[in-house]
């Protein structure tokens, strides 16, 4: 169980959407998390890697690394 505090505007938008569609606010919060959590994880991991390694990798290098790992 998780409790989330939303600003008033977001709460109102969420309530409006839920009312108009007959879905619960929890449904839309769950949908948003499921759709965007992976993106947030990727961004965090990329930032962490950059801080740890202190270098960047080109897309070609990254693709080559992933092909070698397969």
N, CA, C and O atoms as a MOPAC input file, in Angstrom:
PM7 MOZYME 1SCF
protein

 N      0.83800 1    -1.17700 1     0.00000 1
 C      0.00000 1     0.00000 1     0.00000 1
 C      0.88200 1     1.23800 1     0.00000 1
 O      1.85400 1     1.31500 1     0.75100 1
 N      0.54600 1     2.19600 1    -0.83200 1
 C      1.30400 1     3.43500 1    -0.94600 1
 C      0.32800 1     4.60700 1    -0.88900 1
 O     -0.74100 1     4.56400 1    -1.49800 1
 N      0.69600 1     5.62900 1    -0.17000 1
 C     -0.09700 1     6.86300 1    -0.14200 1
 C      0.65300 1     7.91700 1    -0.93900 1
 O      1.87300 1     8.04000 1    -0.82300 1
 N     -0.07100 1     8.67300 1    -1.74400 1
 C      0.54600 1     9.68600 1    -2.59600 1
 C     -0.15700 1    11.02000 1    -2.37600 1
 O     -1.38600 1    11.09700 1    -2.40700 1
 N      0.61900 1    12.05400 1    -2.15700 1
 C      0.04800 1    13.40400 1    -2.05000 1
 C      0.21600 1    14.09600 1    -3.40200 1
 O      1.31200 1    14.14500 1    -3.96100 1
 N     -0.86700 1    14.61400 1    -3.90200 1
 C     -0.85500 1    15.30900 1    -5.18300 1
 C     -1.19300 1    16.77600 1    -4.96400 1
 O     -1.90900 1    17.12900 1    -4.02700 1
 N     -0.66300 1    17.63000 1    -5.84800 1
 C     -1.08700 1    19.02800 1    -5.75500 1
 C     -2.54700 1    19.11300 1    -6.19500 1
 O     -3.06300 1    18.20800 1    -6.85100 1
 N     -3.19000 1    20.19000 1    -5.83400 1
 C     -4.64300 1    20.32700 1    -6.05800 1
 C     -5.00600 1    20.20300 1    -7.53200 1
 O     -5.99700 1    19.55500 1    -7.86900 1
 N     -4.22300 1    20.81200 1    -8.41500 1
 C     -4.53300 1    20.75600 1    -9.84900 1
 C     -4.48800 1    19.32400 1   -10.36500 1
 O     -5.37700 1    18.90400 1   -11.10500 1
 N     -3.46200 1    18.57200 1    -9.98100 1
 C     -3.34100 1    17.18700 1   -10.42700 1
 C     -4.47000 1    16.34200 1    -9.85300 1
 O     -5.03800 1    15.50100 1   -10.54900 1
 N     -4.79100 1    16.56600 1    -8.59100 1
 C     -5.89900 1    15.84200 1    -7.95700 1
 C     -7.21200 1    16.10800 1    -8.68500 1
 O     -7.99200 1    15.18600 1    -8.92400 1
 N     -7.45200 1    17.36500 1    -9.03400 1
 C     -8.68900 1    17.72200 1    -9.74800 1
 C     -8.73000 1    17.08300 1   -11.13200 1
 O     -9.76900 1    16.56900 1   -11.54800 1
 N     -7.62300 1    17.11200 1   -11.83800 1
 C     -7.57400 1    16.49300 1   -13.16500 1
 C     -7.81700 1    14.99800 1   -13.08800 1
 O     -8.54600 1    14.43100 1   -13.90100 1
 N     -7.19300 1    14.36400 1   -12.09600 1
 C     -7.35400 1    12.92700 1   -11.90700 1
 C     -8.80200 1    12.58600 1   -11.55200 1
 O     -9.36500 1    11.62900 1   -12.08500 1
 N     -9.39900 1    13.35900 1   -10.66100 1
 C    -10.79400 1    13.12700 1   -10.26900 1
 C    -11.72800 1    13.31200 1   -11.46100 1
 O    -12.66200 1    12.53200 1   -11.64300 1
 N    -11.48300 1    14.33400 1   -12.26700 1
 C    -12.29900 1    14.58800 1   -13.44800 1
 C    -12.20900 1    13.41400 1   -14.43200 1
 O    -13.22200 1    12.93600 1   -14.94200 1
 N    -10.98300 1    12.96600 1   -14.68600 1
 C    -10.78500 1    11.84500 1   -15.60600 1
 C    -11.48500 1    10.59000 1   -15.09300 1
 O    -12.15800 1     9.89500 1   -15.85400 1
 N    -11.32700 1    10.30600 1   -13.81600 1
 C    -11.95500 1     9.11700 1   -13.23200 1
 C    -13.47200 1     9.19400 1   -13.34200 1
 O    -14.12400 1     8.21100 1   -13.69500 1
 N    -14.02500 1    10.34800 1   -13.04400 1
 C    -15.48100 1    10.51500 1   -13.10100 1
 C    -16.00200 1    10.35500 1   -14.53000 1
 O    -17.00800 1     9.68500 1   -14.76200 1
 N    -15.31300 1    10.97400 1   -15.47500 1
 C    -15.75600 1    10.92800 1   -16.88100 1
 C    -15.65800 1     9.53200 1   -17.48000 1
 O    -16.43500 1     9.18700 1   -18.37000 1
 N    -14.72100 1     8.73300 1   -17.01000 1
 C    -14.50000 1     7.41400 1   -17.61700 1
 C    -15.07200 1     6.26400 1   -16.79600 1
 O    -15.14200 1     5.13200 1   -17.27600 1
 N    -15.48000 1     6.54800 1   -15.56600 1
 C    -16.00500 1     5.47800 1   -14.72300 1
 C    -14.92200 1     4.58800 1   -14.12600 1
 O    -15.21800 1     3.52800 1   -13.57400 1
 N    -13.69500 1     5.00900 1   -14.23400 1
 C    -12.57300 1     4.27500 1   -13.63500 1
 C    -12.21500 1     4.93200 1   -12.31500 1
 O    -12.63900 1     6.05100 1   -12.02800 1
 N    -11.42900 1     4.22500 1   -11.51300 1
 C    -11.00200 1     4.80400 1   -10.24100 1
 C     -9.74000 1     5.64100 1   -10.43000 1
 O     -9.00200 1     5.48300 1   -11.40200 1
 N     -9.51700 1     6.53300 1    -9.47300 1
 C     -8.27700 1     7.30600 1    -9.49000 1
 C     -7.09400 1     6.36400 1    -9.33800 1
 O     -6.05200 1     6.57400 1    -9.95800 1
 N     -7.24300 1     5.33300 1    -8.52500 1
 C     -6.16500 1     4.34900 1    -8.34400 1
 C     -5.80100 1     3.67700 1    -9.65600 1
 O     -4.62800 1     3.40600 1    -9.91300 1
 N     -6.80200 1     3.40500 1   -10.48700 1
 C     -6.53900 1     2.78700 1   -11.78700 1
 C     -5.58100 1     3.65400 1   -12.59800 1
 O     -4.60700 1     3.15400 1   -13.16100 1
 N     -5.86300 1     4.96200 1   -12.65500 1
 C     -5.02300 1     5.84400 1   -13.46200 1
 C     -3.65000 1     6.06700 1   -12.84500 1
 O     -2.66900 1     6.21000 1   -13.57500 1
 N     -3.55700 1     6.10100 1   -11.53900 1
 C     -2.25000 1     6.21400 1   -10.89400 1
 C     -1.41700 1     4.97600 1   -11.19700 1
 O     -0.23100 1     5.07800 1   -11.50900 1
 N     -2.04500 1     3.80500 1   -11.10200 1
 C     -1.35100 1     2.54700 1   -11.39900 1
 C     -0.89200 1     2.52100 1   -12.86200 1
 O      0.23700 1     2.12900 1   -13.15600 1
 N     -1.77600 1     2.93900 1   -13.77400 1
 C     -1.42800 1     2.97600 1   -15.20600 1
 C     -0.23000 1     3.87700 1   -15.45900 1
 O      0.69300 1     3.50000 1   -16.18100 1
 N     -0.24000 1     5.06800 1   -14.86700 1
 C      0.84900 1     6.02300 1   -15.06500 1
 C      2.16600 1     5.45100 1   -14.55200 1
 O      3.19900 1     5.58000 1   -15.20900 1
 N      2.13200 1     4.82700 1   -13.39100 1
 C      3.35900 1     4.23600 1   -12.83800 1
 C      3.87000 1     3.10700 1   -13.71200 1
 O      5.06100 1     3.03700 1   -14.01500 1
 N      2.97300 1     2.22700 1   -14.11600 1
 C      3.39300 1     1.09300 1   -14.94400 1
 C      3.98800 1     1.55100 1   -16.27000 1
 O      4.94400 1     0.95200 1   -16.76300 1
 N      3.42500 1     2.61500 1   -16.84800 1
 C      3.90200 1     3.09300 1   -18.14100 1
 C      5.19900 1     3.88600 1   -18.04500 1
 O      5.98100 1     3.89700 1   -18.99700 1
 N      5.44300 1     4.54500 1   -16.92600 1
 C      6.58500 1     5.45800 1   -16.84200 1
 C      7.68100 1     5.02800 1   -15.87900 1
 O      8.75700 1     5.62600 1   -15.87100 1
 N      7.43700 1     4.01900 1   -15.07900 1
 C      8.43400 1     3.59300 1   -14.10700 1
 C      9.71300 1     3.12300 1   -14.79200 1
 O     10.81100 1     3.44200 1   -14.33600 1
 N      9.58200 1     2.37400 1   -15.87300 1
 C     10.77900 1     1.88900 1   -16.57000 1
 C     11.61300 1     3.05000 1   -17.11300 1
 O     12.84300 1     3.01600 1   -17.05800 1
 N     10.94200 1     4.07000 1   -17.63300 1
 C     11.66200 1     5.23800 1   -18.13900 1
 C     12.42100 1     5.93400 1   -17.01000 1
 O     13.56700 1     6.34900 1   -17.18700 1
 N     11.78100 1     6.05800 1   -15.85700 1
 C     12.43200 1     6.70400 1   -14.71700 1
 C     13.60300 1     5.86800 1   -14.21700 1
 O     14.64400 1     6.41300 1   -13.85100 1
 N     13.43800 1     4.54300 1   -14.19800 1
 C     14.53900 1     3.66300 1   -13.79700 1
 C     15.71400 1     3.80500 1   -14.75400 1
 O     16.86200 1     3.91000 1   -14.32300 1
 N     15.42700 1     3.80900 1   -16.05500 1
 C     16.47800 1     3.95900 1   -17.05800 1
 C     17.22400 1     5.27900 1   -16.88500 1
 O     18.45200 1     5.31800 1   -16.95600 1
 N     16.47900 1     6.35600 1   -16.65900 1
 C     17.10800 1     7.66500 1   -16.48300 1
 C     17.99700 1     7.67200 1   -15.24500 1
 O     19.10600 1     8.20600 1   -15.27900 1
 N     17.51900 1     7.08800 1   -14.16300 1
 C     18.31100 1     7.03000 1   -12.93400 1
 C     19.57800 1     6.20100 1   -13.14800 1
 O     20.66800 1     6.60300 1   -12.73900 1
 N     19.42600 1     5.05200 1   -13.78600 1
 C     20.59100 1     4.19300 1   -14.01400 1
 C     21.60500 1     4.86500 1   -14.93400 1
 O     22.81200 1     4.73300 1   -14.73000 1
 N     21.12400 1     5.57900 1   -15.93800 1
 C     22.03200 1     6.28700 1   -16.84400 1
 C     22.78900 1     7.38000 1   -16.08300 1
 O     23.99400 1     7.55300 1   -16.26400 1
 N     22.07300 1     8.10700 1   -15.23800 1
 C     22.71900 1     9.15300 1   -14.44100 1
 C     23.73500 1     8.55300 1   -13.48000 1
 O     24.83100 1     9.08800 1   -13.31600 1
 N     23.37700 1     7.46000 1   -12.85700 1
 C     24.28200 1     6.78300 1   -11.92200 1
 C     25.53600 1     6.27600 1   -12.64800 1
 O     26.65300 1     6.40700 1   -12.14800 1
 N     25.32800 1     5.69800 1   -13.82900 1
 C     26.46800 1     5.20400 1   -14.60300 1
 C     27.39200 1     6.34500 1   -14.98600 1
 O     28.61400 1     6.21500 1   -14.91300 1
 N     26.80900 1     7.46200 1   -15.39400 1
 C     27.61900 1     8.60600 1   -15.78300 1
 C     28.44300 1     9.10600 1   -14.60300 1
 O     29.63100 1     9.39500 1   -14.74600 1
 N     27.80400 1     9.20800 1   -13.43000 1
 C     28.52600 1     9.67500 1   -12.24900 1
 C     29.61500 1     8.69300 1   -11.84100 1
 O     30.70000 1     9.10300 1   -11.42800 1
 N     29.33500 1     7.41500 1   -11.95300 1
 C     30.28800 1     6.39900 1   -11.53300 1
 C     31.45600 1     6.27200 1   -12.50600 1
 O     32.61800 1     6.22300 1   -12.10200 1
 N     31.12800 1     6.22000 1   -13.78600 1
 C     32.16700 1     6.01600 1   -14.79000 1
 C     32.79500 1     7.32300 1   -15.26000 1
 O     33.96300 1     7.35500 1   -15.64800 1
 N     32.02500 1     8.38400 1   -15.22200 1
 C     32.53900 1     9.68400 1   -15.62700 1
 C     32.80300 1     9.80400 1   -17.11200 1
 O     33.54600 1    10.68500 1   -17.54300 1
 N     32.20700 1     8.93400 1   -17.89100 1
 C     32.38300 1     9.04200 1   -19.34100 1
 C     31.06300 1     8.73900 1   -20.02800 1
 O     30.15400 1     8.15700 1   -19.43500 1
 N     30.97700 1     9.13800 1   -21.27200 1
 C     29.78500 1     8.84700 1   -22.05400 1
 C     30.09900 1     7.75800 1   -23.06300 1
 O     31.25900 1     7.49300 1   -23.38200 1
 N     29.04500 1     7.13600 1   -23.55600 1
 C     29.18600 1     6.07000 1   -24.54500 1
 C     28.28700 1     6.43400 1   -25.71500 1
 O     27.13800 1     6.83100 1   -25.52300 1
 N     28.80700 1     6.30000 1   -26.91600 1
 C     28.00400 1     6.59400 1   -28.10000 1
 C     26.96700 1     5.48300 1   -28.29500 1
 O     27.11000 1     4.38900 1   -27.75000 1
 N     25.94000 1     5.77300 1   -29.06600 1
 C     24.91900 1     4.78300 1   -29.34800 1
 C     25.52700 1     3.56600 1   -30.03300 1
 O     25.16700 1     2.43200 1   -29.71500 1
 N     26.44600 1     3.78900 1   -30.97100 1
 C     27.09600 1     2.66700 1   -31.66400 1
 C     27.85400 1     1.78000 1   -30.68800 1
 O     27.78500 1     0.55400 1   -30.78000 1
 N     28.57500 1     2.39200 1   -29.75300 1
 C     29.31200 1     1.61000 1   -28.75300 1
 C     28.35000 1     0.80500 1   -27.87900 1
 O     28.60600 1    -0.35800 1   -27.56500 1
 N     27.25400 1     1.43000 1   -27.49400 1
 C     26.26800 1     0.75700 1   -26.66600 1
 C     25.64100 1    -0.41300 1   -27.40900 1
 O     25.45400 1    -1.48900 1   -26.84000 1
 N     25.32000 1    -0.20600 1   -28.66400 1
 C     24.72900 1    -1.29500 1   -29.46800 1
 C     25.73300 1    -2.43000 1   -29.65200 1
 O     25.37600 1    -3.60600 1   -29.57800 1
 N     26.98400 1    -2.06600 1   -29.89000 1
 C     28.02500 1    -3.09300 1   -30.02800 1
 C     28.19200 1    -3.89800 1   -28.74300 1
 O     28.35800 1    -5.11700 1   -28.79000 1
 N     28.14800 1    -3.22300 1   -27.60200 1
 C     28.24000 1    -3.90800 1   -26.31600 1
 C     27.09500 1    -4.88400 1   -26.12200 1
 O     27.29600 1    -6.00300 1   -25.64800 1
 N     25.88700 1    -4.45700 1   -26.49100 1
 C     24.73300 1    -5.32200 1   -26.30000 1
 C     24.74900 1    -6.50600 1   -27.25000 1
 O     24.25700 1    -7.57800 1   -26.89900 1
 N     25.30900 1    -6.33600 1   -28.45600 1
 C     25.42200 1    -7.45700 1   -29.39600 1
 C     26.46300 1    -8.46200 1   -28.91300 1
 O     26.27200 1    -9.66800 1   -29.07000 1
 N     27.54400 1    -7.99200 1   -28.33800 1
 C     28.57100 1    -8.87100 1   -27.82400 1
 C     28.04200 1    -9.67300 1   -26.63400 1
 O     28.39000 1   -10.84200 1   -26.46200 1
 N     27.21100 1    -9.04700 1   -25.82600 1
 C     26.66800 1    -9.70600 1   -24.63500 1
 C     25.68000 1   -10.82000 1   -24.99300 1
 O     25.44200 1   -11.72000 1   -24.18800 1
 N     25.12000 1   -10.76200 1   -26.17000 1
 C     24.13300 1   -11.78900 1   -26.57800 1
 C     24.85300 1   -13.00700 1   -26.96700 1
 O     24.22900 1   -13.99900 1   -27.34500 1

